[in-house]
């Protein structure tokens, strides 16, 4: 008969293999890109994978302090993702130089003859 310890050992080993594959794919996405939001999303995924690794190790070793570490990493990862998102949004708000016609005060008339 299969013991609960054997089930936990097989399940945790399987989970570690799956998390390892996910880690490799997420690192590839960070390196390959192609855009900055893709890389930020991959870094967030790496945080989630690290939390998964810590949780599996906590179950496997039966050391509950690892769960507290995983929770702390989740909070820090969330804050980092929010900071990266704000950075990406601030990059999009860079104002361009005004055009030459706007700088000279030239305004176009609408069809009704009213100025803008």
C-alpha positions in Angstrom: 0.0 0.0 0.0 1.2 3.5 -0.8 2.0 5.7 2.2 1.1 9.4 2.5 4.8 10.2 2.7 5.4 8.4 -0.7 2.6 10.4 -2.3 4.0 13.6 -1.0 7.5 12.7 -2.3 6.2 11.9 -5.8 3.9 14.9 -5.9 6.6 17.3 -4.7 9.2 15.9 -7.1 6.7 16.2 -10.0 5.9 19.8 -9.0 9.6 20.7 -8.8 10.1 19.4 -12.4 7.1 21.3 -13.7 8.2 24.5 -11.9 11.7 24.0 -13.3 10.3 23.9 -16.8 8.3 27.0 -16.1 11.4 28.7 -14.8 13.3 28.0 -18.0 10.5 29.3 -20.1 10.1 32.5 -18.0 13.8 33.2 -18.1 13.7 32.7 -21.9 10.9 35.3 -22.1 12.9 37.8 -20.0 15.9 37.4 -22.3 14.0 37.3 -25.6 11.5 40.0 -24.9 10.5 41.4 -27.4 8.9 44.3 -25.6 9.4 45.8 -22.1 5.9 44.8 -20.9 6.7 41.2 -21.9 9.8 41.2 -19.8 8.0 42.7 -16.8 5.3 40.1 -17.1 8.0 37.4 -17.2 9.7 38.8 -14.1 6.3 38.7 -12.3 6.0 35.1 -13.4 9.5 34.4 -12.1 8.3 35.7 -8.7 5.3 33.4 -8.8 7.5 30.4 -9.8 9.9 31.2 -6.9 6.9 31.2 -4.5 5.9 27.8 -5.9 9.4 26.5 -5.4 9.4 27.7 -1.8 6.0 26.2 -1.1 6.9 22.8 -2.5 10.1 22.8 -0.5 8.0 23.7 2.6 5.7 20.8 2.0 8.6 18.4 1.3 10.7 19.4 4.3 7.7 20.1 6.6 9.4 23.3 7.7 6.7 26.0 8.1 9.0 29.0 8.1 9.2 28.7 4.3 5.6 29.6 4.0 6.2 33.0 5.7 9.1 33.6 3.3 6.9 32.8 0.4 4.2 35.2 1.6 6.9 37.9 2.0 8.2 37.3 -1.5 4.7 37.5 -2.8 4.2 41.0 -1.3 7.6 42.2 -2.5 6.9 40.8 -6.0 3.6 42.6 -6.1 5.2 45.9 -5.2 7.9 45.4 -7.8 5.3 44.7 -10.5 3.3 47.8 -9.6 6.5 49.9 -9.7 7.5 48.5 -13.1 3.9 49.2 -14.4 4.1 52.8 -13.2 7.5 53.1 -14.9 6.1 51.8 -18.2 3.1 54.2 -17.9 5.4 57.2 -17.2 7.5 56.4 -20.3 4.4 56.8 -22.4 3.6 60.3 -21.1 6.7 62.0 -22.4 5.4 65.1 -24.1 6.8 65.8 -27.6 8.0 69.2 -28.7 5.2 71.5 -30.0 4.9 71.8 -33.7 6.1 74.9 -35.6 2.6 76.0 -36.4 1.4 75.8 -32.8 4.5 77.7 -31.6 3.8 80.6 -34.1 0.2 80.9 -32.9 -1.3 79.8 -36.2 -4.7 78.3 -35.8 -6.8 76.6 -38.3 -10.4 77.6 -39.0 -13.2 75.0 -38.8 -15.7 74.5 -41.5 -18.1 76.9 -39.8 -15.5 79.7 -39.7 -14.9 79.5 -35.9 -11.4 79.4 -34.5 -10.3 76.6 -32.3 
